[in-house]
Amino acid sequence: MKKLKIAIILGSTRPNRNGEAVAKWVLEKAEQRTDAEFDLIDLREVDLPFLNEGIPPSQGQYEHEHTRRWSRTIAAYDGYVLVSPEYNHGTSAVLKNALDTVYKEWNNKAAGIVAYGSVKGARAVEQLRLTLAELQVATVRAQVGFALDRDFKDMKTFQPQPGHEKELDVMLDQLQAWGNALRGVRESMKEKDDAG
Ligand SMILES: Cc1cc2nc3c(=O)[nH]c(=O)nc-3n(C[C@H](O)[C@H](O)[C@H](O)COP(=O)(O)O)c2cc1C
């Protein structure tokens, strides 16, 4: 079976962001696996404007090239690992905007969430799960959370406590299983569509 393609999406764009070290750690650990291919997508580089499409993204009629580019990027993956900060008990605006900007490209895919904050980004994770359900993304139960006071020296240098590697592995195992299952779902839906 073809290897799954998983995008690790870095959901923080601030200067001095902690998220960059977290996402690079996720990529480094994930790349030790042989069951999937992983790419890092940095929303700072994607540089999407706030949603400026006149037609709701669920219609898939994109006016702007930046939206079409983002559509192609997201469509190319079977699953996602969202790396999210917690801002005011939610995810970042930049990550929410990236999620909102396209629709069908996310459908029937799987995702895992890695978050960080004073309580391991727990509230951002819960918020993301609701948004992802609406995008028809199945979020796996296992999640990885880093606490600012335990996993970052002086709250800014990423030094993950032992144990997180195992958490990530469990999450990626679940993502692998659901990613494969949902590939089948997408294929059968396509067959149905093609049959009219
Ligand atoms: C605008 C803003 C709001 C924040 N709100 C929360 C919060 O509600 N809960 C929390 O645990 N941490 C909060 N923090 C702390 C962040 O979790 C912490 O700064 C983290 O490093 C942010 O991710 P980043 O450095 O990758 O941007 C907030 C930080 C910012 C900048």
The ligand as a Gaussian input file, in Angstrom:
#p B3LYP/6-31G(d) Opt

LIG

0 1
 C       -1.992000      36.189000      22.631000
 C       -1.573000      35.130000      23.617000
 C       -2.518000      34.552000      24.416000
 C       -2.164000      33.518000      25.284000
 N       -3.136000      32.903000      26.000000
 C       -2.829000      31.768000      26.665000
 C       -3.860000      30.982000      27.249000
 O       -5.022000      31.290000      27.194000
 N       -3.500000      29.846000      27.870000
 C       -2.202000      29.424000      27.951000
 O       -1.947000      28.357000      28.491000
 N       -1.203000      30.163000      27.410000
 C       -1.483000      31.319000      26.785000
 N       -0.489000      32.058000      26.210000
 C        0.897000      31.595000      26.363000
 C        1.276000      30.739000      25.163000
 O        0.779000      29.439000      25.284000
 C        2.786000      30.725000      24.993000
 O        3.251000      32.040000      24.879000
 C        3.210000      29.932000      23.791000
 O        4.610000      29.900000      23.705000
 C        2.623000      30.549000      22.512000
 O        3.022000      29.845000      21.375000
 P        4.070000      30.463000      20.319000
 O        5.269000      30.907000      21.147000
 O        4.422000      29.338000      19.413000
 O        3.371000      31.587000      19.653000
 C       -0.818000      33.111000      25.379000
 C        0.153000      33.754000      24.593000
 C       -0.213000      34.738000      23.708000
 C        0.838000      35.352000      22.824000

